[in-house]
Amino acid sequence: MSALAKASGALKSVDYEVFGRVQGENGLRGAEGARWPLQLWRYTEEEARKLGVVGWVKNTSQGTVTGQVQGPEDKVNAM
């Protein structure tokens, strides 16, 4: 992120859609590498809280997960 963006408090907003086995119970890996059954939207919500970004996430009728994340550019990029 540029010094100007940091100084101005620039925000970034990203729309996304995730395809594959992303709805229902799936084995996502935690930070320690352990697998646990967790819905992707719930995992996304928890990570967003940790990073301090906002947005929304939902399951679609097409079997994907779609959402939007918004916050400081470096945090959105980490998400």
N, C-alpha and C positions, 0 to 999 in steps of 0.2 A: 504494500500500500504506500502511496506517495505521501510525503510530508504534508502536502496541501490537503489531501483527503483526510488524513488524521486530524489536522488542525480544524477542518470544517465539520468534522463529525459525520463524514459521508456514510450513507447507508447503502446497502446493496439488497436487492430483492431478486429471488430466483424461483421460478415455477419449475416443477419437476414431475415426472411420472416414472414409476419403477415397474418393470415387467419381470415376469418369471414367477417363481413360487414365493409370493410375497403376502398372501392373505392366509389367515388362520394360524394354527400353531406351526412354527417352523424353527429349525435349530439355528438361531443366530449365535455368533460367538461374542462373548463378553470380552472386556479388556484383558482379562487373564487367560483368554483362550478357551475357557470352559463353555460348553454348549448348554443352552437352556431353551425351553419352548417359550417363545415370545412373539407376539404379533408385531409386524414391522411398524405399524403406526404407533404402537406403544413405545417401542425402542426409539423411534424418531422423536417422540415427545420428550422422553427422558434425556436424550442427548441434547436437544434444543435447550432444555432447562439448564443443563450443566454449562452450556456455552453462553447462555444469556441472549439467545435469539428468539424471535417470535414468528408466528405464522400459523398454518393449519395443515392438517394431513387427514386423508380419508381413503377408505376402500372404495373402489368403483365397481359397477356391475359388470365390467369387462374383465375383472380379476386382477386389476392393477392397483397400485397405491399412488395417489396423486397428492400434491401439496404445494405449499409456498413457504419459503423461509426468508426472513428479513432481519437485518441487523448490521453491525459494523462489518465491513468487507472481509477482514481477516477471520472473523467468527463464522460468517456465512461460508467462506471457502473451507474452513475446517469441518463444517457440517457435511 
